[in-house]
Every structure is written in structure tokens, then in C-alpha cells.
Amino acid sequence: MQQPGDRIFAASARGAGILILVVLAGVAAFLVIQAIPALVANPADLPGGKNIAVYVAPFVFGTVVSSAIALIIATPLAIAVALFITHYAPRRLAQGLGYLIDLLAAVPSIVFGLWGLAVLAPAMLGLSTWLNTYLGWIPLFAGPVSVTGRTMLVVGVTLAVMILPIITAVSREVFLQTPKLHEEAALALGATRWEMIRMSVLPFGRSGIISGAMLGLGRALGETMAVAIILSGSSIITFNLISSGNSSSIAANIALNFPDSTGVAVNTLIASGLVLFVITLLVNSLARYIINRRREFSGAN
């Protein structure tokens, strides 16, 4: 028979799970209800006189591109840092690095935005010029190079620094849970440390790496202040990452325009927020699907 404490805990856990679903459903219902006036409105009444899909498309593009750049840069670095902390660094150094990584995750996004604007943007002018000179035949670096450095590439790097501690922290904890018997067996068979990591640690932590990457991607998709501070975005779609003409993100566009919007313009911004909500939901659903496919590998057999 269950003890009263077990029943209370089970009921509390069930209630918390139901509460999360209720809140999520409430947010979705609010976004849908508030977005309907913009979805059925005459395009001439919307900001810029555009159809809602045409209005939102550039911001969706900017959101996806900036987040993709951040994820491509941050994920390999986060895995490398997590492996160094768990398998290469001395214990005292590893403990200090772990604290620094956790502290970096607590830095407000506006601080990252100011750092990106004042430090990173001028510092990356040389790199942007080099990319345009030697790789200008690629549309991503076609130029002309922005003289201010406030480009999509700088935004992507800034977001990468922001999500780096999240992915690193999750990957570190997963790597530490790798069964010691697996590691010791690989080393006993003559494997080098890297071979042991490649055969034992990385396969065991693959689902955790994906989870951490999706958590980081979720923050990058919804980031507002850093993008709004650095980027002088506009309603265009361009693959050029180093020019002054850039696509803004959905969250930054909402933050910049919501205070001055009235009437159907507010509903239009909420409709773009609904699009961001759907994108985030799809990304997390995809991550859950990938993780569930890897669930059969528990590392215990």
C-alpha cells in the first residue's frame, strides 16, 4: 500500500503536469484569438499594406537564419568544452570551469547585446572584409561589407555565445553519467582516451547533446534584446550575412514595434508571435522524436 506521502507527491506531480498543459493551452488560445483580426483583415490595413504571410516571412527568415548560425557555431564548441571539463581537465580546474559556465548562463541577454554592439561588431569587421575578399563568390559573403559591423553574422555569433553555456551544461552532465564500466573496458582493450570517448561517451550522450542543442535553439529563436540592439533589421529576405541590409527576427520586431502599435497592427504583431510559438513547438517536438528514437540505448547493457 502507498504511504500518504507517496499519494500526495504523486498527486502534486500530476497536478503540476496538468497545470503546464493548461498554461500552454491558454497561451496558444490567447495568441490564436488575438491573431484572428490580422488574419482576416484587408491587407491594405496591415503594416506596410502587405498580406500577413508576406509581412511575417522576412522575420521568420531572420529568426531561422540567426538561430541556425548560433547553433552551428555553439554546438561543436559546447561539446568540446564539456568533454574537456569531464575527461581532460584536472579536477580543480574542471570544477572552476563548471562554475564559470554556469555563471555565463546567468548573464542577462541585454548585456550580451551591448557586448555584441560595442565589442564584437567592430572586432569582426576584419573577418567580414576577409570573407568578402576571398569568399565573396558565395552569396553568404557577397557584400558590400557593412561599415558598422552590425550584421547577421555578428548576431549569430552573439547568440552562439549566449546559448553556449546551456548546451555545455547539459552535455557535461550527460557525459558524467556515462557508465564507468564502458570507459574502463574501452581503455583496458587498448583504446586511447579519444577512442574511448568516441566509442563510449559520445554514443551514450547523443540524446543529451540533442536535448541541450534544442534548449539552446529555443533560447536563440526567442531572443529579443540582443538582436534588437545589434541589428538594424528590415523587411527583406537576404542570404548576405555581412551587409548592412538584414532581416530582423520575430521577437526583435515585436519588441521594437509593439509600444507604438495600435489596432490591427497589434494583432499583426501577435500573429507573428503565434508563428514563433508554432516554430518553437515544432522544433521541440522534433527534438523529442529524435530523443525517443535513441531511448533504447540506455548504456546499462
C-alpha positions, 0 to 999 in steps of 0.5 A: 500500500502507498504511504500518504506521502507517496499519494500526495507527491504523486498527486502534486506531480500530476497536478503540476503536469496538468497545470503546464498543459493548461498554461500552454493551452491558454497561451496558444488560445490567447495568441490564436484569438488575438491573431484572428483580426490580422488574419482576416483583415484587408491587407491594405490595413496591415503594416506596410499594406502587405498580406500577413504571410508576406509581412511575417516571412522576412522575420521568420527568415531572420529568426531561422537564419540567426538561430541556425548560425548560433547553433552551428557555431555553439554546438561543436564548441559546447561539446568540446568544452564539456568533454574537456571539463569531464575527461581532460581537465584536472579536477580543480580546474574542471570544477572552476570551469563548471562554475564559470559556465554556469555563471555565463548562463546567468548573464542577462541577454541585454548585456550580451547585446551591448557586448555584441554592439560595442565589442564584437561588431567592430572586432569582426569587421576584419573577418567580414572584409576577409570573407568578402575578399576571398569568399565573396563568390558565395552569396553568404559573403557577397557584400558590400561589407557593412561599415558598422559591423552590425550584421547577421553574422555578428548576431549569430555569433552573439547568440552562439555565445549566449546559448553556449553555456546551456548546451555545455551544461547539459552535455557535461552532465550527460557525459558524467553519467556515462557508465564507468564500466564502458570507459574502463573496458574501452581503455583496458582493450587498448583504446586511447582516451579519444577512442574511448570517448568516441566509442563510449561517451559520445554514443551514450550522450547523443540524446543529451547533446540533442536535448541541450542543442534544442534548449539552446535553439529555443533560447536563440529563436526567442531572443529579443534584446540582443538582436534588437540592439545589434541589428538594424533589421528590415523587411527583406529576405537576404542570404548576405550575412555581412551587409548592412541590409538584414532581416530582423527576427520575430521577437526583435520586431515585436519588441521594437514595434509593439509600444507604438502599435495600435489596432490591427497592427497589434494583432499583426504583431501577435500573429507573428508571435503565434508563428514563433510559438508554432516554430518553437513547438515544432522544433521541440517536438522534433527534438523529442522524436529524435530523443525517443528514437535513441531511448533504447540505448540506455548504456546499462547493457 
